[in-house]
Amino acid sequence: MEIQFLGAAQTVTGSQHLISVNGSRILLECGLFQGKRRESFERNRNLPFDAASVDTLILSHAHIDHSGNIPNLVRNGFRGDIYCTFATRDLCSAMLRDSAYIQERDAEYANKKRARKGLPPVEPIYTHADAIASLEHFISVGYDRPALVAPGARCTFLDAGHILGSASILLEIEEGRRQIRLLFSGDLGRNDRPILRDPTPAPPADALIIESTYGNRSHAPREDAEKKLLDLIGGTCAQGGKVVIPAFSVGRTQEIVYSLRRMARTRELPNVPVFVDSPLAVNATEIFRLHPECYDEELREFVAQNRHPDPFGFDQLRYVRNVEDSKAINDVKGPAIIISASGMCEAGRIQHHLKHNIGDPRNLVLIVSWQAPHTLGRRLVEKQPVVKIFGEKFPLRARVETISGYSAHADREGLLNWAKPTARGLQHTFVVHGDPEPAAALADGLKQLGARGVAVPKQGDAFQVSGL
């Protein structure tokens, strides 16, 4: 069996890992790479393999850096099945169509500039029609329900606790007389978080592919994050400012809303309007309501004990779908809380809200997630004095603060604790989905746990994996 690492190798985006076994090609993930726009466009458009030669795709979860290039895969000739959990399929239905809209808008914007220079037009990476066509390939499988996904290959999804429907993937492979248990962590969540269940501990395996986003860092406790959120909101609103929160539409938005809802119930939240301005976030929140089987015990108790049991709604909160209502938010006088996508500020309505609000020192831009290099979100975190939005320069006068405690990724301790039950049995260990420093740090930690064959693959590296 060969594993080739074609994305999320010594970086955090564009997850793609290709397995060749028993004459079949199994792709783990098909995500979009996020970084410098020109580089991202070229890498995402040009798949590093022949799409028609891939027999099966197995998807750990719906985040765009894991699922976002699926329509391009199908557009280029993939005709196999895509296996994922039920909630992941539902989220992909919304997210891939939203991503296609962004691809089309980006191409439209680029073509206006190219036309002025006399250059030929470019096509989007994929279209809305491509996204719809890709959904026909999805097959949903429940957690802990083994499914035959290729000759001699059985897949089991284990709850990863990262976002709704997220899974670690156990592949049990028979290759000739050998048996290989390959475990892919996907993106791992954190224990004792609201909304979702804790990650299922790692089962025994011969080989492991593990993410390392926070492989060299520790998160602040959840209680500290909520206290900081409340303090920052209270201070900003008291001086008449607005709080602008870039947040991923799936996962981070719902967790922030749930925190605000609990604060509103205890009357700690200032009595100001709260807007969730993202059609995708609105759709994703509806999907969250459809999958209580993914909820943890805390959320189930919260729903059972409240007279108005919607965990993602309260009187001050308004979900915004149409463009006119989104534009009207900029006319709101006085303090307000605006939660909008995208989480890295590279597309979507958040750019409009930043454009209108970063020039006022009373306002706060609150970053609640990791920001990739070369993104607008990273430039805000770095507090660059001038940032570009829609190609125009804007002075950054608003306050910028970060809260790391809302991360949906396990930190170093969480990753090592998850891997510990299987570490001593590992013959091959691959550390992916992390920048070089955290990936190397996690690799050292895994070696100390007894894992063997530990490697931090580079883009394009291929390894032979054998079993018992």
C-alpha positions, -999 to +999 in steps of 0.1 A: +000+000+000+012+035-009+002+068+006+010+100-012+005+133+006-008+159-019-021+186+004-020+198+040+016+187+041+036+211+063+007+235+059-028+237+073-050+238+042-058+218+011-060+184+027-056+156+001-040+121+008-040+095-019-039+058-010-031+031-037-040-004-027-053-036-043-054-018-077-077+009-063-071+046-055-087+059-024-086+097-018-088+110+018-102+145+016-103+169-014-099+204+002-092+238-012-058+253-006-060+288+011-032+313+008-019+338-017-048+343-042-029+336-074-011+306-059-043+293-044-062+296-077-035+277-097-031+249-070-069+244-067-077+244-104-049+219-113-054+188-093-021+169-085-036+136-099-058+123-126-093+127-112-107+099-134-083+075-119-096+079-083-121+052-074-133+064-040-133+095-019-136+094+019-143+127+036-137+134+073-158+166+076-173+195+056-148+223+062-138+238+029-101+230+034-111+194+035-141+192+011-140+224-010-125+210-042-149+181-046-169+198-074-136+203-093-128+166-088-161+156-103-158+182-131-124+166-140-137+131-144-142+115-109-171+090-111-168+071-078-186+073-044-179+099-017-183+084+018-190+106+048-214+110+078-250+121+075-243+156+089-213+161+068-233+154+036-259+179+047-233+205+054-215+199+021-248+205+003-248+240+016-211+247+017-201+235-017-229+255-034-217+286-014-181+279-024-192+277-060-209+311-057-176+326-044-157+310-073-180+325-098-180+359-082-142+359-080-139+350-117-164+377-126-143+403-106-110+391-122-125+392-157-135+428-153-099+437-146-086+414-173-109+429-199-095+464-192-060+450-199-071+432-230-066+398-215-088+367-221-113+358-194-107+330-169-132+304-158-141+298-121-125+267-106-160+253-106-196+264-109-228+261-090-238+234-115-206+215-107-214+217-070-249+203-076-235+175-097-210+165-071-237+159-045-250+129-065-218+110-055-223+112-017-231+082+003-239+088+040-228+063+067-234+065+105-208+066+131-194+032+141-210+015+111-183-003+090-188+000+052-170-016+023-156+013+003-132-005-021-120-040-027-105-053+005-110-019+023-136-013+051-142+021+065-155+031+099-163+067+110-155+076+146-167+108+162-139+134+160-157+161+180-144+189+157-175+202+139-210+187+133-205+153+116-167+153+118-150+120+119-118+102+123-115+074+097-104+038+104-095+019+073-092-019+077-074-031+046-066-067+034-037-066+009-029-101-001-022-120+031-015-089+051-039-068+071-034-031+077-053-009+101-048+027+089-062+054+112-067+090+099-075+115+127-092+141+104-094+173+124-097+165+161-119+184+185-115+192+221-129+174+252-155+191+273-167+216+246-203+227+243-226+214+216-206+184+203-195+151+219-159+144+228-136+127+202-137+089+203-103+077+216-080+063+189-084+025+184-055+002+177-038+008+144-007-001+124-004+033+107-016+068+117-021+100+098-027+128+123-033+165+121-010+189+140-026+224+137-018+231+174+010+205+178+032+229+198+005+250+217-020+248+245-054+264+245-068+286+272-096+270+292-131+274+278-142+294+309-114+319+303-124+323+266-160+331+276-150+355+302-127+374+278-155+374+252-179+390+277-153+415+289-144+426+254-180+429+243-189+448+275-161+473+272-166+480+235-204+484+238-199+507+268-180+532+247-205+530+218-185+507+196-194+477+174-179+443+178-171+426+145-164+389+147-151+371+116-162+335+121-164+303+101-200+296+091-199+260+103-189+254+139-174+286+151-205+307+145-227+283+163-204+281+193-201+319+196-239+322+193-244+295+219-221+314+243-240+347+237-273+329+242-262+316+276-249+351+285-282+366+275-301+341+296-281+352+327-285+389+316-247+394+315-248+402+278-253+440+270-287+446+256-275+453+220-285+438+187-266+407+176-265+399+139-253+367+122-248+380+087-240+350+065-264+330+044-242+300+048-242+303+086-280+306+086-282+274+065-256+256+086-274+265+119-306+249+105-285+218+098-272+218+134-308+218+145-315+187+124-287+166+140-293+163+178-276+128+176-243+148+174-250+169+206-231+163+238-248+158+272-245+195+281-264+208+251-291+181+255-296+191+291-297+228+281-324+221+256-344+200+281-342+225+309-352+257+290-387+268+281-374+281+248-351+253+239-335+266+207-297+268+216-290+290+186-316+317+191-326+344+216-344+377+215-315+400+207-303+378+178-312+382+142-301+360+113-295+379+081-300+363+047-307+389+020-283+416+008-305+445+016-307+435+053-269+430+053-263+465+040-287+479+065-265+467+094-240+494+084-267+520+092-272+508+127-264+535+152-247+527+185-232+494+197-239+461+181-223+426+176-218+415+140-208+379+133-200+372+097-181+350+073-156+341+061-135+332+091-103+343+075-118+374+060-109+364+024-145+365+010-181+370+019-199+397+038-173+401+065-152+422+041-180+448+038-184+450+076-146+454+081-145+481+054-172+501+073-158+495+108-121+492+110-116+530+107-133+538+140-111+534+172-143+527+193-149+494+174-134+460+180-124+433+155-124+401+175-105+372+159-117+338+173-100+313+149-066+305+134-057+328+104-037+314+075-006+333+063-013+359+035-050+362+044-067+395+054-074+379+088-037+373+094-029+409+084-055+421+110-040+398+137-006+413+128-022+447+132-008+460+100-016+498+099-031+497+065-050+467+050-064+461+015-101+452+012-116+449-023-083+462-037-086+495-017-064+505+012-080+512+046-063+524+078-067+500+107-078+522+136-102+497+153-089+476+182-080+440+173-081+413+199-078+375+196-094+347+216-077+313+211-099+294+235-127+289+210-105+268+187-123+237+175-089+219+172-073+198+199-042+214+213-009+196+218-020+178+250-053+168+234-036+154+203-012+133+223-038+121+247-060+110+218-031+091+201-017+076+233-039+044+233-026+034+199+009+049+198+030+019+208+015-003+181+022+021+153+046+011+126+041+042+105+031+076+117+025+106+095+020+141+108+001+164+085-022+195+086+002+217+105+029+243+098+064+230+100+071+240+137+039+225+152+042+194+130+077+188+141+068+194+178+040+169+176+062+144+158+086+145+187+058+140+212+045+110+193+080+094+193+081+099+231+048+079+233+065+050+215+052+056+179+076+043+152+082+054+117+073+090+125+075+113+095+064+149+086+058+145+049+064+173+024+040+181-005+041+151-030+060+127-007+049+090-010+055+062+015+051+024+014+030+011+043+029-026+053+008-044+078+010-077+097 
